[in-house]
Amino acid sequence: MTETDFAFLRLLLKQRSGLALGPDKRYLAESRLSILCRRRNIESIDALMQQVRLGRHHELEAAVVEAMTTNETLFFRDNTPFNLFRDVLLSEKLAANAASRTLRIWCAAVSSGQEAYSLAMLIDGAAERLAGWKVSILGTDISGEVLEKARSGVYSQFEIQRGLPIQMLLRHFSQHGDKWQISDRLRTMVEFRQHNLLEPNGQFGRFDIVFCRNVLIYFDVPTKEKALGLLAPRLAPDGALVLGATETVVGLATTLRSDPQHRGLYRPAPPAHVPAASSLLQRPSTGSAAAH
């Protein structure tokens, strides 16, 4: 890949997905785009980039962005956020939403679906506590390709072995040859939709819990601010945002605050105090007016 093509690719990714690809990542670009070239029967990366630079092949441009933004995921990744969901957040919402008996969860940048299905397994494990409740999980990602995989709920032996407890495997999956299919019961709990985190999201409504983990680390500061500015309004007033272990909102979003008891957990910040109109009209006494 030429220096010019790599510079163009970095700009394209920044504009389309917010991904800030470092100047030392040319090897990664060449590796992923080589695979794309083989899939598309394109003779070289140079030929691929020439077609994209013409601006006439929007579907190919989208394929390039997808190839570069597809990130690794696995079931119950890092464990801590899932323990937080099971032991803290779920109990909170059972109490707070007792009247409506609804629970809405958003997994942003869900990739091939393991995070959303991990949460669905925990919800299934709390079925008695959630009897009569309407629980929905939305999983979104910029990549249509990984979302198709997520919708299918089919995973390889390698993917199954990474993070999935054996009891969960036996309870929720069936084996078909060398693949494993997640149960229809869990698949119906999750809706997958294509969405760019940097685009308006008001159509989704509000959520009790939002998972957006290990995404902000790929953004520069202005892009992090934009992403958080779009995520924060989607939280219910008593909602919870779960980020990755190395991610934070500090210095990036005034509408969110850290939960002091749980790392990686953020809440909507209380609204700034606005003085009552009557107090604004009052003026301090400056003594008696002079007689005229």
C-alpha positions, 0 to 999 in steps of 0.5 A: 500500500502506498503512502498516499493510499494509506493516508486516504484510507486513514481519512476515509475511516475517520470520516465514515466510522470515527476510527483513528487509525495510527500511522504505524498500522499500515501492516494491519490495513494491508492484512485486512484489505488483502483478505477483502481483495481475495474475496472480491477477486480484485488483483491488488490493494492498489487496484482496490484503493483506486476504485474506492478513490474514484468515489463511484463504488459506495458498496465497495467503500463500505466493505473497506470500512467494515474490513477495518472496523471489525473488532474482536469479541468473545462471550463474557469478555472480561467477566467484570461487566457481566458480574456487574450486570447480574449482581448490581444493575439487574437488581437495581432495575427490578426495583426501579422498573417494578411498575412498568415491568420493562427492561431495555438494554442496548449493546452498541458496537456489538460485533458478531453478537457474543456480548448481547447473547451473553447478557441474554443468557444472564437474563434467562438465568434470572427468569423467575425474577423477571417473570411477567417482564418485557425485556428487550436487547438491541445490538447495533454495529456499523458492519452489516457483515458481522450483524448477519453472523450475529443474527444467525447465532452460529459460532465455531468451536474456537469461538465457543471455547473463548469465554463461554462456561460449559454449563452455558454451552450445554444449556443454550447451544446445539451442535451441528457438525463443527458449528454451534447454534444458539437457541431460538429462545435467546435469539428472539430476545435480541434485535440486531440493527446496523448503526454508526455510533457517530450518527443520530440515534433518537429513533432508538428511544431510551434505555435502562442499560447501555453497553459500549465497551472497547470502542472509544479506545479507537477514537480521538478525543473529539470523536469520543466527545461526539460519541458520548454526546450521542449516547448520553441522551439515550439513557433513562434518567436512572440509567447506566452506561458500561464502558471498557476497563480502560475507557472513561467519560472524565473530561469528555462528557459533562452529562455523565458521571462516574459511579464511585463504587464500580469501575467502568460504570457511568450514570447520567449527571444530575441537571445543573441547578438553575436559580428560580426566576423569582430569585433572579429578579431580586436585587441586593439592598444598597441602602435608602434611595436619595430624596429628590 
